[in-house]
Amino acid sequence: VNLVESGGGSVQAGGSLRLSCAEPRIILSTFWATDVTWYRQAPGNQRELVASITSDGVTKYADSVQGRFAISKSNTKKTTYLQMNELNAEDIGVYLCYHRRWGSDYWGQGTQVTVSS
């Protein structure tokens, strides 16, 4: 399994970023059936769930990002997105995509998000 994350960077407070988590090697039907979750880890903090999406398109968000972030899947591109708006200092961290498949956990390599005031 090969999860490729991209889209992180440095933005000013109030700015936006869109993260991508691509799985180019998987067959389409398997990707379609996969629930995907974005986590983030800030320095000194535990890894926390940011947003998740099921294969049926049901989404869930952490309270701290509700209304500002949006998770989506493009099955044709085999990519999961995390649109992040109104970024603030509390959003700083390494963002990782995750899914569980065939009884095993799979993580992306992480992409850094930095927000400056």
C-alpha positions, 0 to 999 in steps of 0.5 A, a space after each residue: 500500500 502506498 499513500 502519497 500525501 501532498 499539499 502542506 506548507 506555510 500560510 498566514 492565519 486565515 489562509 487555506 490549504 488543500 491536502 491530498 492523499 493519493 493511492 495510485 497503485 490501488 484498484 479503483 473498487 478497493 479504493 472506493 470501498 475504503 474509509 479514510 481518516 486524516 489525523 494531525 500531530 502537533 509537537 508535544 501533543 498526541 495524534 488527533 483525528 481531524 476528519 474522516 470519510 466513509 466509503 458511503 461519503 459520510 463525514 465526521 470532523 473534530 469539533 475544532 475544525 467543524 465548519 472550516 475543514 472539508 474532507 472528500 474523496 475522488 474515486 476516479 483519482 483515487 485521492 482523498 482531500 482535506 480542504 482547510 480554511 481559516 487556518 489558525 495556530 492550533 492547526 499547526 502540525 503534521 497531517 497524516 492520512 490513514 486507513 485500515 484495510 485487510 486487517 492492517 493499518 496504513 499511514 501516509 508519510 505526513 505533510 507539514 502544515 505551518 500557520 503564521 500570525 
